[in-house]
Amino acid sequence: MARPTILVAESEALQALSVRKLVLESAKYNVLTAHTTDEALDIFHLFPNINVAVLVMDGVIDCELVARSIKQVTSKIPIVATSARIAQKCENADHILCSHEPETLITLMRTLVGDPVKRSL
């Protein structure tokens, strides 16, 4: 069975590996990474069968635009927004998490799309 695919949009430096990407891949999820709003939209249109979109609200990624664009195409893809700031909001996100709690992100992914480790057993 195919592993779930997660789109992660965050503005990490292009030379750096995203910590979120590493955490999700360590949990056996497939991860597509975008570093700009436009790149996130391009990846979504090229790979519309993603299972979840994780949008990092860091001032570079336009969470509202990406989330709204995905929701216009389908309501079946959960949108998870993460932020280091507690009061930051993304109106079109289905879930908002603290970006400093990777275990919470993994727990939510398992709730939304299952545990890829258990799928492969």
N, C-alpha and C positions, 0 to 999 in steps of 0.2 A: 504494500500500500504506500502511496506517495506521502512524503512528509509535508506538513503544512508549510506554506510560504508566507513570509511576513515582509511587508514593505516597511523599512525604517527610514524616515526622513529626518536627518539631523546635519548640522553644519560643521561637522568635524573636518579638520584639515584633510585634504585629499590624500596626503601621504600617510596619515595616521589610520590605524584600524579603530573602528568604533568599539567602545567598551560594550555598548548595547548589542552590537552585532556579535561580538565574541560570546557574550552571555547567552544570547538566543541560539547561536550555533552550537554552543556547548550542550545546550538542552536538546539538540538534534533537530532544530527548526531550520528550514531553508530561509535565507535572508537576502533580500534585494535592498541595497543601500542607495539613498539619494542624498546629495549634499546641498541642494537648493530646492526651492519651491518648484521651479520649472522642471528640474530633473525628476522630482517626485511625480509630477503630473505625467511626464513623458513615460516613466517606468510603468505607472498604472495603466496608461493606454496601450503600452506594448505587452504588458502582462496582466490583463484584467482578471485573471483567476487567482489573484492573491487571496489569502484567507483572512488577513488582518493588516491594518495599516497602523503603524506606531509613529506618531508625529511629535518631535521634540520641540517644545515651545522655547526657542532660544533667541528670538529676535530676528533670526535670519529666515527660518521656515515659516511661511504664512499658513498656520494651522487651519484657520477658517477657510481659506481658499482651497486648500488640498482636500479637507474634509467635505466641504460643500460640493466640490467637483466629483468626488467619489460617490457621495450620496445621490447626486443627480443621475448617475449611471446605475447604481444599485444600492439598495438598503441592506443587502445581505453581508456586506463587509464591515465588521466592527472597526470603529475608529478609536484608537487609544492615544490620548495626548499625555505627554509627560512634561513636567516643569519642576524647576528647582524652587520656584516661587509659589508659595501656598495659595495666593489669591488669583493667580493667573487662570484665565478661562479660555476655552475653545468651545463655542456654542454648539458646533456640529459634532463634537466628539461624544462617543457613547460612554467613555470612561476617561477619568483624569487621575493620573498617578504622580507621586513624587518621583522625580528622576534619579534620586539617590537611593532607591530601594529595588535593586535588581531582582531580589527574590519575589517581591510583589508582582513584578512584571511577568516572571515565569509562572507564578501561580495563576495569574489572570489568563495567560496564553493557554495554559492547560485546561482552564475552565471553558474558554471560548472555542478552542479547536482540538483539544485532547493532548495527550502526552505522546510525542513521537517515539519515545523509548518503548513504551508499552505496546504501540502499534506494531513495532518490528519484532516483537517476541512471538 
